[in-house]
Amino acid sequence: MALIGRIRNNSWLLVVLIGLGLGGFILMDMMSGQQSVFGSSQTMMMDVEGQKVDIQEFNKTYDLAYRGATGPQVYSSRAALYNYFVEETVLKNEAEAIGLGVSDSEIRDLIFSPDPNKVSPLIQSRYRSQQTGQFDPTQLNQIKGILDGGQIQELIDQGQLVRDFPERWKHQEREVEKDRLQSKLVSLVSKG
């Protein structure tokens, strides 16, 4: 009884404590969450084995790889890209753990090899003749000349190449590297 009487006499203390508690909750909410008052925003889309993928990186890659997708194709292409990021991270971690890799010269050979049988299946599927439907290295040879000649910025300025050509090319090289690592790991496991 004495305690209740003391609380009644010091009700202002109770009001202050409740106010501090509510203020603490409000401040905590303002400083965390998706968009905080102090400008830091959490834009991490996923965390795969410690590798974080930012939503801006995901959207930029999506724009490079699937520009123009509409309707149900948007959902399936976003899901495919999400799976690509997961697979790439897992593959790179596993390959690194066993000392497996793909060199820059190997990637270049997988893209520009004069022997069509040594060209990556990914590249073969993207560079086909409109008339025959077969792999046609003509366009690849033109791109190789542009890359070797260092004319990229000049051709972009003239409007002969799209502005994001360098980013698209790097993404394609990443895809070729992932595909090659995957085939090496599959071959290693099947022969082991």
DOLUMVEX-663713 format. One record per residue (C-alpha): residue number from 0; residue in three letters; y, x, z. Coordinates in Angstrom, 2 decimals, padded with zeros to 5 digits. Example, Ala and Ser with C-alpha at 12.3 -4.5 7.8 and 13.67 -1.06 7.14 Angstrom:
2
+-----+-----+---------+---------+---------+
:   i :  aa :       v :       u :       w :
+-----+-----+---------+---------+---------+
:   0 : ALA : -004.50 :  012.30 :  007.80 :
:   1 : SER : -001.06 :  013.67 :  007.14 :
+-----+-----+---------+---------+---------+
***
This chain:
192
+-----+-----+---------+---------+---------+
:   i :  aa :       v :       u :       w :
+-----+-----+---------+---------+---------+
:   0 : MET :  000.00 :  000.00 :  000.00 :
:   1 : ALA :  002.35 :  002.79 :  000.84 :
:   2 : LEU :  001.81 :  004.33 : -002.59 :
:   3 : ILE :  002.75 :  001.10 : -004.38 :
:   4 : GLY :  005.85 :  000.81 : -002.24 :
:   5 : ARG :  006.84 :  004.39 : -003.08 :
:   6 : ILE :  006.39 :  003.70 : -006.83 :
:   7 : ARG :  008.60 :  000.61 : -006.55 :
:   8 : ASN :  011.31 :  002.60 : -004.83 :
:   9 : ASN :  011.19 :  005.36 : -007.50 :
:  10 : SER :  010.71 :  003.19 : -010.60 :
:  11 : TRP :  013.16 :  005.35 : -012.51 :
:  12 : LEU :  010.62 :  008.22 : -012.27 :
:  13 : LEU :  007.94 :  006.02 : -013.83 :
:  14 : VAL :  010.26 :  005.06 : -016.68 :
:  15 : VAL :  011.15 :  008.74 : -017.30 :
:  16 : LEU :  007.47 :  009.79 : -017.37 :
:  17 : ILE :  006.54 :  007.00 : -019.80 :
:  18 : GLY :  009.54 :  007.94 : -021.99 :
:  19 : LEU :  008.50 :  011.61 : -022.00 :
:  20 : GLY :  004.97 :  010.65 : -022.97 :
:  21 : LEU :  006.15 :  008.49 : -025.86 :
:  22 : GLY :  008.63 :  011.16 : -026.96 :
:  23 : GLY :  005.84 :  013.75 : -026.94 :
:  24 : PHE :  003.66 :  011.56 : -029.16 :
:  25 : ILE :  006.53 :  010.98 : -031.59 :
:  26 : LEU :  007.39 :  014.69 : -031.76 :
:  27 : MET :  003.74 :  015.61 : -032.27 :
:  28 : ASP :  003.50 :  013.17 : -035.17 :
:  29 : MET :  006.73 :  014.47 : -036.71 :
:  30 : MET :  005.55 :  018.08 : -036.62 :
:  31 : SER :  002.10 :  017.53 : -038.10 :
:  32 : GLY :  000.49 :  015.36 : -040.72 :
:  33 : GLN :  000.82 :  015.32 : -044.49 :
:  34 : GLN :  004.61 :  015.72 : -044.55 :
:  35 : SER :  006.33 :  017.08 : -041.46 :
:  36 : VAL :  010.04 :  016.74 : -040.73 :
:  37 : PHE :  010.43 :  020.52 : -040.82 :
:  38 : GLY :  009.43 :  020.85 : -044.45 :
:  39 : SER :  005.88 :  022.16 : -044.27 :
:  40 : SER :  003.46 :  019.99 : -046.15 :
:  41 : GLN : -000.26 :  020.23 : -046.14 :
:  42 : THR : -001.38 :  020.29 : -049.75 :
:  43 : MET : -004.91 :  021.63 : -049.36 :
:  44 : MET : -007.28 :  019.51 : -051.41 :
:  45 : MET : -010.56 :  021.09 : -050.40 :
:  46 : ASP : -012.07 :  023.96 : -048.48 :
:  47 : VAL : -015.28 :  025.37 : -049.94 :
:  48 : GLU : -016.90 :  028.10 : -047.87 :
:  49 : GLY : -013.52 :  029.28 : -046.59 :
:  50 : GLN : -011.83 :  029.19 : -050.03 :
:  51 : LYS : -008.99 :  026.73 : -050.03 :
:  52 : VAL : -007.98 :  024.86 : -053.18 :
:  53 : ASP : -004.41 :  023.60 : -053.23 :
:  54 : ILE : -003.67 :  020.21 : -054.79 :
:  55 : GLN : -001.04 :  021.79 : -057.08 :
:  56 : GLU : -003.59 :  024.32 : -058.39 :
:  57 : PHE : -006.08 :  021.51 : -058.94 :
:  58 : ASN : -003.54 :  019.37 : -060.81 :
:  59 : LYS : -002.37 :  022.31 : -062.93 :
:  60 : THR : -005.95 :  023.14 : -063.90 :
:  61 : TYR : -006.61 :  019.46 : -064.61 :
:  62 : ASP : -003.59 :  019.34 : -066.89 :
:  63 : LEU : -004.73 :  022.47 : -068.73 :
:  64 : ALA : -008.31 :  021.32 : -069.16 :
:  65 : TYR : -008.05 :  017.55 : -069.59 :
:  66 : ARG : -004.59 :  016.79 : -070.96 :
:  67 : GLY : -004.56 :  013.38 : -072.60 :
:  68 : ALA : -007.47 :  011.88 : -070.66 :
:  69 : THR : -007.10 :  008.12 : -070.18 :
:  70 : GLY : -008.89 :  005.25 : -068.48 :
:  71 : PRO : -012.34 :  005.90 : -066.99 :
:  72 : GLN : -012.25 :  009.37 : -068.55 :
:  73 : VAL : -009.62 :  010.38 : -065.96 :
:  74 : TYR : -011.97 :  009.68 : -063.06 :
:  75 : SER : -014.95 :  011.45 : -064.60 :
:  76 : SER : -012.86 :  014.45 : -065.67 :
:  77 : ARG : -011.32 :  014.79 : -062.18 :
:  78 : ALA : -014.80 :  014.60 : -060.67 :
:  79 : ALA : -016.05 :  017.22 : -063.14 :
:  80 : LEU : -013.14 :  019.52 : -062.27 :
:  81 : TYR : -013.76 :  019.04 : -058.54 :
:  82 : ASN : -017.41 :  019.99 : -059.09 :
:  83 : TYR : -016.27 :  022.97 : -061.19 :
:  84 : PHE : -014.18 :  024.33 : -058.29 :
:  85 : VAL : -017.06 :  023.85 : -055.84 :
:  86 : GLU : -019.62 :  025.47 : -058.16 :
:  87 : GLU : -017.31 :  028.37 : -059.02 :
:  88 : THR : -016.67 :  029.16 : -055.35 :
:  89 : VAL : -020.33 :  028.94 : -054.36 :
:  90 : LEU : -021.41 :  031.02 : -057.38 :
:  91 : LYS : -018.83 :  033.73 : -056.76 :
:  92 : ASN : -019.75 :  033.96 : -053.07 :
:  93 : GLU : -023.48 :  034.17 : -053.79 :
:  94 : ALA : -023.03 :  036.64 : -056.64 :
:  95 : GLU : -020.75 :  038.81 : -054.53 :
:  96 : ALA : -023.30 :  038.79 : -051.70 :
:  97 : ILE : -025.98 :  040.25 : -053.98 :
:  98 : GLY : -023.66 :  042.52 : -055.97 :
:  99 : LEU : -023.71 :  040.53 : -059.19 :
: 100 : GLY : -020.61 :  040.28 : -061.37 :
: 101 : VAL : -019.15 :  039.91 : -064.83 :
: 102 : SER : -016.90 :  042.69 : -066.12 :
: 103 : ASP : -013.80 :  042.17 : -068.25 :
: 104 : SER : -015.50 :  043.83 : -071.22 :
: 105 : GLU : -018.49 :  041.51 : -070.82 :
: 106 : ILE : -016.20 :  038.47 : -070.84 :
: 107 : ARG : -014.46 :  039.81 : -073.95 :
: 108 : ASP : -017.87 :  040.29 : -075.65 :
: 109 : LEU : -018.90 :  036.75 : -074.68 :
: 110 : ILE : -015.79 :  035.43 : -076.40 :
: 111 : PHE : -015.23 :  037.75 : -079.37 :
: 112 : SER : -018.65 :  039.24 : -080.16 :
: 113 : PRO : -019.23 :  039.67 : -083.91 :
: 114 : ASP : -022.84 :  038.53 : -083.31 :
: 115 : PRO : -022.72 :  034.72 : -082.91 :
: 116 : ASN : -025.89 :  034.83 : -080.79 :
: 117 : LYS : -024.05 :  036.83 : -078.13 :
: 118 : VAL : -021.05 :  034.48 : -077.95 :
: 119 : SER : -020.94 :  032.20 : -074.91 :
: 120 : PRO : -022.31 :  028.69 : -075.53 :
: 121 : LEU : -019.08 :  027.37 : -074.06 :
: 122 : ILE : -017.05 :  029.17 : -076.73 :
: 123 : GLN : -019.49 :  028.14 : -079.46 :
: 124 : SER : -019.03 :  024.49 : -078.50 :
: 125 : ARG : -015.22 :  024.72 : -078.58 :
: 126 : TYR : -014.70 :  026.65 : -081.80 :
: 127 : ARG : -016.53 :  024.72 : -084.49 :
: 128 : SER : -015.73 :  024.18 : -088.13 :
: 129 : GLN : -014.40 :  020.69 : -088.89 :
: 130 : GLN : -016.48 :  020.50 : -092.08 :
: 131 : THR : -019.86 :  021.88 : -090.99 :
: 132 : GLY : -019.81 :  021.35 : -087.23 :
: 133 : GLN : -021.18 :  024.89 : -086.80 :
: 134 : PHE : -019.63 :  027.70 : -084.78 :
: 135 : ASP : -016.78 :  029.25 : -086.77 :
: 136 : PRO : -015.31 :  032.51 : -085.39 :
: 137 : THR : -012.28 :  032.40 : -087.74 :
: 138 : GLN : -009.96 :  030.83 : -085.16 :
: 139 : LEU : -011.28 :  033.21 : -082.49 :
: 140 : ASN : -010.51 :  036.20 : -084.70 :
: 141 : GLN : -006.94 :  034.94 : -085.10 :
: 142 : ILE : -006.60 :  034.59 : -081.33 :
: 143 : LYS : -008.06 :  038.06 : -080.83 :
: 144 : GLY : -005.43 :  039.46 : -083.21 :
: 145 : ILE : -002.68 :  037.67 : -081.29 :
: 146 : LEU : -003.96 :  038.93 : -077.93 :
: 147 : ASP : -004.43 :  042.49 : -079.17 :
: 148 : GLY : -001.06 :  042.53 : -080.92 :
: 149 : GLY :  000.85 :  041.26 : -077.90 :
: 150 : GLN :  002.57 :  038.56 : -079.96 :
: 151 : ILE :  001.97 :  035.69 : -077.57 :
: 152 : GLN :  005.54 :  035.15 : -076.35 :
: 153 : GLU :  006.95 :  035.56 : -079.84 :
: 154 : LEU :  004.58 :  032.92 : -081.26 :
: 155 : ILE :  005.31 :  030.57 : -078.35 :
: 156 : ASP :  009.05 :  030.93 : -079.01 :
: 157 : GLN :  008.48 :  030.17 : -082.71 :
: 158 : GLY :  006.47 :  027.06 : -081.81 :
: 159 : GLN :  003.21 :  028.35 : -083.32 :
: 160 : LEU :  001.47 :  028.39 : -079.92 :
: 161 : VAL :  001.73 :  025.86 : -077.10 :
: 162 : ARG :  003.81 :  026.96 : -074.11 :
: 163 : ASP :  000.87 :  027.02 : -071.73 :
: 164 : PHE : -001.40 :  029.05 : -074.04 :
: 165 : PRO : -001.69 :  032.01 : -071.59 :
: 166 : GLU : -002.73 :  029.72 : -068.71 :
: 167 : ARG : -005.19 :  027.84 : -070.94 :
: 168 : TRP : -006.71 :  031.11 : -072.12 :
: 169 : LYS : -007.09 :  032.41 : -068.55 :
: 170 : HIS : -008.76 :  029.16 : -067.53 :
: 171 : GLN : -011.16 :  029.46 : -070.46 :
: 172 : GLU : -012.00 :  033.03 : -069.43 :
: 173 : ARG : -012.66 :  031.74 : -065.89 :
: 174 : GLU : -015.03 :  029.14 : -067.31 :
: 175 : VAL : -016.85 :  031.78 : -069.39 :
: 176 : GLU : -017.16 :  034.01 : -066.32 :
: 177 : LYS : -018.55 :  031.13 : -064.22 :
: 178 : ASP : -021.00 :  030.20 : -066.96 :
: 179 : ARG : -022.19 :  033.81 : -067.29 :
: 180 : LEU : -022.58 :  034.25 : -063.52 :
: 181 : GLN : -024.54 :  031.02 : -063.37 :
: 182 : SER : -026.88 :  032.11 : -066.17 :
: 183 : LYS : -027.38 :  035.51 : -064.50 :
: 184 : LEU : -028.26 :  033.89 : -061.16 :
: 185 : VAL : -030.61 :  031.39 : -062.79 :
: 186 : SER : -032.29 :  034.20 : -064.72 :
: 187 : LEU : -032.56 :  036.30 : -061.57 :
: 188 : VAL : -034.17 :  033.47 : -059.61 :
: 189 : SER : -036.53 :  032.39 : -062.39 :
: 190 : LYS : -037.77 :  035.95 : -062.98 :
: 191 : GLY : -037.95 :  036.74 : -059.26 :
+-----+-----+---------+---------+---------+
***
